Amino acid sequence: MKNYRAQHKSGEKAARAREGAGQADTHKWSWILRVSFVMVLFGLAVPVQAQSQLIDKDSTYIQTEEWEFGLGFLEKLDVSQIRAFGDYSLKEALVRVPGVQVSRDQQINMRGIGYQNLALEFNGQRVANSGLGTRNNDLGAFSTDAFQSIEIIKVLDPSMDADALAGVINVNSREPVAEGREVHAIAGGGANPEYISRTGPSTRGWLNYSERYTDAFGVNINLSYQQEMSGLEELGIGYGLADIGNGPIDVVNSLSPSLRTNERGRFATTVEAHFDPTEQTSYYFKGLLNVQDRDLTSHRDTWAPNDGWTSPDSANGEEGAFTHTASMQDINTTTFAFQLGGENDMDNMILSYQAGWTQSNVENQSYEFPFMLEGLDYSLDWQDRKYPQLSITNRETQVLDDGTVDRQFLIGQDFNRVIEDHTQNEFSARVDLEYPIDAGSIKTGASARLSTKDGEYDENDFEYNRTLRMISFNMLREPNRNVDVINGEYQIPWFVNTGNARAFLEDQRPLFTGNENLNAYQSQIRNYEVGEQIYAAYAMTDLSFGKLGIKGGLRVEYDQADYTGNEVLFDEDGDFVVSQKAEESESQFRLFPNAQFLFSITEGSQLRAAYSRSIDRPDYYQLVPFERIHNLDSTIFRGNPGLKPVTADNIDLMVEQKIATSGMISIGGFYKELSDFTVLREQVQGDGFLLREYANSSNTATVYGLEVELAQQLSFLPGLLRNFDVYGNYTWSQSDYDTDRGELAFPGQSPHVVNAAMGYTLQRFSARVAYHWTDEILANIDEEQELAPSISSAPVYMDRYEEGYQDLSVTAEYQLSDRFRAWANVQNILGFDQEAYQNSQQYYTNSIYMRSGLEIRVGVRFDL
């Protein structure tokens, strides 16, 4: 029996055949219709030349400001725009931006160059990352209520840190009011009726206090809390091969319906204080504390014939099994950032300075509790290829009348536990000087970032020394006994109380036996210490010559890094022998040239062009000098402190056009050349050992695309229609990666992304409908060809594809009085139904995600 496995190899992609011209045409027209909708919005907006009034920034998305060259290639969302769409987290808000796509697992990909290749900053200060051994930040952990605005910087300039391959997400805290005192508050909640019995309701609270005590001193304090609940159903299908006399045929070797719940508790506070003793001197303090407690729970049934197929629809020999697996993951993330700074406007220069400290700590506790019944025969009903049904045929006493397994017969297997703790501290300081000249200014500056990151990892399997039955646990049983999942195609009757299961494991540890060899094998190489020092200096000009503006310069960075990992040895029997520390250091100078141009074509239109260079440093785990030698398996696994960062040379072009005073349209293109990708390389040594080591690939890649954006108030229409406004953007992107299999696309890149919205404002009432759609993506690449009898008699590449993500939402707000407003948001109106498949969606769908029900949020806002 052989499983089809799709392995992610960044740099490879197989061409795949569509399941016939009909499916290709359907897919083509699907995205053409979506793009056409955005073009209809363009048709409404572009011809408009009449005068229009400015739009109230507190009630709609659209704002028009005087354009400044200093904004560069930058998207900005302020608090009123975020509120208009009802977005709770940074991740939700970013989906509205051109060039941003979201995967079925809610991962963010900017311009198709890889998930999470974004730098996160707080008021221009780099935020310590919270990745589990990576350099990522969970953007879903940050509440939009904590910030005044979000800036998406797609093109860096020489004054900015260069390690932001796809760009920078800069969140700005709220400044003190210019005068007097302001107090704002929100109270709300919500639920998804489909899952509320499993998740409970969601809640939201927000309070902002701002006061100008004197002309020179003001403070803003912001507090927010959100508890967000969601559910997700999944059907996993595993395929294999069986030969029952006429050659290989496809069979189902596992079927796994499941229900997951996700609870996010977000707490954030920001403080910003300004002291301006004179018109030429100002000082500030800005602080952020963000805490997320995320609890994920999964209940999964798995029907596994395993082997013994005697016909395409029957597996005998009592080799099958049924497993119920309850799992839980508790992720606690704490991030803070503090900064002190100021600015002095002198006679011939402007001096600005900033120093700060940021820390992120993430603790992850994951548990898995499997219970199994073995010795089963199965029959298969495969009339519906996407929703197969497996039935037990030889254990009538252990199967209930409704076809589900009697849980009292399930026996506990080894419990798995993973405990992680990762902490990064970063101290930063910078000084900038700006010298005004007739044509603009000359800027220079220096900065330092000193960081440490420590990772602790412990994984083990625990075997209970007695027979452990699932019926012994305090189980959660639904009122109607069966929980229907995947449109009622499958049922899960009972759920293990994962909290009680965890308490049982920890309290009864003397009755459990851990696996020392597995613990050493999995854990030792994942414990690390990293220290990095990045020093930088830059010089640049910002000049204007009539209609032409020029910004350019050079940034120099020197980085010094010290890495500590573990060298682990296993003997010929596979037993753990010894672990010892290993240390290495690396340093490097890097240059980052930069040039940007702005040309004012007319009073309301501009052309921008830019060249920049950016990098993405490898993850900490890949850089650590760990080594695991396993003499039983004849394998060696190593990290590589000498890895180079991925480097991108970027070219950007953009044309912007104002539409009267109440709209804008922009068309931009981007082109990126990337090199030095990190890959996991395998090579058989002379002694027969298989060496697996992280290395830089010699292959290069290009990523290119087009971004179109429109915002327009329809004030030229008659009567009540003039109160409508429209917003839309469309992103097209492609990538070419030169590999042994030809030029292939990056995994995770969606060629088409569409956002469209229409709003309406009438006196006290405002409402908005918003739609997001992401096209299908290539998710994972299969390195070797495999047999797939349903589509070919010859081996093929079983690459994995995922359907795109879409969402339709409605937000509304009504002003009850001068101080109170009621609001409501409804999301997931279209439902959430996404398939993943290998090579052919018709024959090899192996995962279906489904989220039913409406996500409803309601509340009240208070303004004083």
C-alpha angles and dihedrals in degrees: 000000000000129000121218105236125186110206122198109236107170102222104037133088133167125217110242132201120232118236092256137310093284093063092044091053092047091051092046094051091044094065095033090060091050093050090046090058090058090047089054087058088052089052090056093048112035100064092051114112101149121111114269132186121249116261124245104257093210095060109035143039100239123089130163121203135172106280117243126194088221090070090070118171094346136138117203129195117187128197095268092052092049091048091050090062096041095234115168102186138036089250092057092047095049092058088073093062123095112255095026120114131178128214128220087263090053095251117154120233119183115207092340099283097121142300120294095358088144130110118226120215134181111213089335095313117118111246117225110254122246100201121137094247091330135094093244131118122210100238089191089066093068121081118220088219089074096064142061095211145354121222122199107199111194098174120047125213127212093266092062131083108264099217096094106100097180098025142273132293106206118187118197124208121224117275122223115268118264092239142356124004134301130190124186129178141176130196122182150129144190149178147200105240090208094064105019093109088061101034108026123217128314124236138202133192131171135174128180124184121185129172138169103213095181136356087266103041134052138158136201122194121187128188126180139170130185131178109192123189128192141162133211132189122205136185116199120195122190120198130203143165130259131179112209096169106294100068131277119333132181117260135175110245098175138021118187123179113181145172122216129190125198124197120185121187111190125187122177138169129182129187126192125179127181127197116185108176093173138009089257099046132058136167133189145185121204127181139179132190116181123177127182126185109190122185120188121185128183132187113191133177117201125196109194122178087181094185144331098094110173095171136005089270105033134065117186136170097082090263096127129097141195120217133185112198122191115190137176136189125194113192118183116187125184121184129175135173130186128183138179121194149142149186133230120196105207130182096267105014146024117236119199128175140176138183126186150164126215132179135183124189124182124186118191126190116181127180132182123194114188125186120188144192114196138190097058135153120209141202120204129217106195101165088118103046094198095048107037120178125218120197129190111236106180109045108062093159092057097048121077125223092263091057097254123125118260100246095209089077095055114110123211117249129196111314115225124214130184122185120185135176121183124176131181124188121188130183116193138180135175141178124199131189124195121192114196115219133174094267097042128288145309116224132194135167150150134225142182132202118190114185142169129194125190125187128194120187131178125175128172144158118227124206118201112230092220136043109285117197124197090226088066091068125088095254129195111234121191118232092245091043097230125066109210115219134180095027091317094301091123137028133212110193107184135026128206111235097241094196091057091045091054091048090050092053094048096041095045098043093131087065092052127076118211126215107244095187094050090046092054094041095053102030112039097065092047096060112092148154123212131183120188131183119189119186121183142178130184143182125195145158130226106195138167127202108179107289093356124084123188128193120175147130147127134280123201122197130186117191128189120188135184119197131193123188140148133266109212128193130198122186131229091279092053094252122144112254111172146336125206137176122263124193133190137166133208135183136184143176116222133187125210116190118194137186130174131179134194124191121185104217094181135344091280104031133067139181120214129191130177144176120197141157126221138170141207115211117219119260117272093246091057093050098049115104095237122149129188117192114189112185095186093056094032091230136136123195121190143176121219123224089186095067115133121222121253106264125209127193105200134200120186132183128183138174117198127191129186116219106214107295099311109056150028141202128199134183119193138174131199136194125187131185112200132190143168098047116184113241135172104244124201124202133165110233126219091258091055096256117137109232117205112187138160111247142162115263119230089216121104132205141199127214120191138165153142130254123196123185133182135182122173140163109219093217091137090072119094127258120338091351090076088072093070123099130186134206130183144155136185129197126195118185139169136180136200122201118184108223139145087274093054130256107339137176128252116261110250098030118129113202094209132037124174132189122180132169139171124195136189129200126187119167105292096001131077132169138174137196116203132185131191126186131178121189125233117290137207101241107178137009126226110220097201133038120251138191115268106173095186092066108021143011089216126065116273137186109265096208116175123239130186128205115241128261124252135177136178117197139174127205128186137179132188125191106227095182140334089289107029133063129176119214138185135186127192120190137174091042092152093044125238114267118153131163130204120199144172116242095317125043090197095058110018110040102153104173135030122189118198133178114182131192134035123292102225125190125177136170152132130262124209125199125187 
